[in-house]
């Protein structure tokens, strides 16, 4: 369904440090770096890429209310590790790791904001109680 997802940044070097750490845990190498943006994953017809960029119009990046990207993980333990790493790398918590049964059985998620204030989530769809 998606070709790629992109978030704006006002501090590309800080965003690279933050997302390099998270993407490494997700097994996604940085596949492209330019003067104003970088990408992880795949930027081709076979996969989905994730990008951060300084806005092309030269204006400051602004956070959208109600906008969030969620990264799928295979385990609840990885959700916890990603959330901890996000905080260690300068992000802030928007919701501690845990089961959210109102979203479905086994839905385990943690929420954070990156250093620019973009909201992200880490999700495992089939976690068990006590994860």
C-alpha positions in Angstrom: 0.0 0.0 0.0 2.7 2.5 0.9 5.8 3.3 -1.1 7.5 5.3 1.7 6.8 7.3 4.8 8.6 10.6 5.6 8.9 12.8 8.7 10.3 16.3 8.8 13.3 17.4 10.9 14.9 20.7 11.8 18.2 19.0 12.9 19.2 16.3 10.4 22.3 15.1 12.3 20.3 14.6 15.5 17.5 12.8 13.6 20.1 10.5 12.0 21.6 9.5 15.3 18.1 8.9 16.7 16.8 6.9 13.8 20.0 5.0 13.0 19.8 3.6 16.5 16.1 2.6 16.2 16.4 1.3 12.6 19.4 -0.9 13.6 17.2 -2.6 16.2 14.6 -3.2 13.5 17.2 -4.6 11.1 16.8 -1.7 8.6 20.1 -0.2 7.3 20.3 3.4 6.1 20.0 3.0 2.3 20.4 6.6 1.2 21.8 9.8 2.6 21.6 13.2 0.9 22.3 16.7 2.0 18.9 17.3 3.4 17.4 13.8 3.9 18.1 10.1 4.7 16.3 6.8 4.2 16.2 3.4 5.7 14.7 0.2 4.5 14.0 -0.1 0.8 13.2 2.7 -1.7 12.2 0.5 -4.6 9.2 -1.4 -5.9 9.9 -4.4 -3.6 9.8 -2.7 -0.2 8.8 0.3 1.9 11.2 3.0 3.0 11.3 5.3 5.9 12.7 8.8 5.4 13.5 11.9 7.4 14.0 15.3 5.7 14.5 18.9 6.1 11.3 20.4 4.4 11.9 21.0 0.7 10.2 24.5 0.9 12.9 25.7 3.4 10.4 26.4 6.1 10.7 24.8 9.6 9.4 21.2 10.0 6.2 21.3 12.0 4.5 18.4 13.9 1.0 17.5 12.9 -1.6 16.9 15.5 -3.0 13.4 15.0 -0.1 12.3 12.8 1.9 9.2 13.9 4.0 6.5 12.2 4.0 3.0 13.7 6.8 0.5 13.2 5.9 -3.2 13.3 8.0 -5.5 15.5 8.0 -9.3 15.9 8.1 -9.3 19.7 6.9 -7.3 22.7 10.5 -7.4 24.0 11.7 -5.5 21.0 8.9 -2.9 21.6 10.3 -2.4 25.1 13.9 -2.1 23.7 12.9 0.4 21.0 11.0 2.6 23.5 14.0 2.6 25.9 16.4 3.4 23.0 14.2 6.2 21.8 14.3 7.8 25.2 18.1 7.3 25.5 18.5 8.9 22.1 16.7 12.1 23.1 13.1 11.2 22.5 10.2 11.5 25.0 7.6 9.0 26.0 4.0 9.3 24.9 3.0 5.9 26.4 4.9 3.2 28.1 5.1 -0.3 26.6 2.1 -2.5 27.3 -0.9 -4.5 26.0 -3.7 -2.3 24.7 -6.6 -4.9 24.5 -9.0 -2.3 23.3 -7.1 -2.4 20.0 -7.2 -6.2 19.8 -5.9 -9.4 21.4 -2.1 -9.3 21.6 -1.8 -5.7 20.6 1.4 -4.5 22.4 2.6 -1.0 21.8 4.8 1.9 23.1 4.6 5.5 22.0 7.4 8.1 21.7 8.2 11.4 20.2 11.5 11.9 18.3 13.7 14.9 19.0 11.6 17.0 16.5 8.4 16.1 18.3 7.1 13.6 15.6 5.0 10.9 17.2 6.1 7.3 16.5 4.9 3.9 17.8 6.4 0.4 18.1 3.8 -2.3 17.7 3.7 -6.1 18.2 0.4 -7.6 17.1 0.6 -11.0 18.8 2.1 -10.5 22.2 1.0 -12.6 25.1 0.1 -11.5 28.7 3.1 -10.7 30.8 5.2 -9.7 27.8 
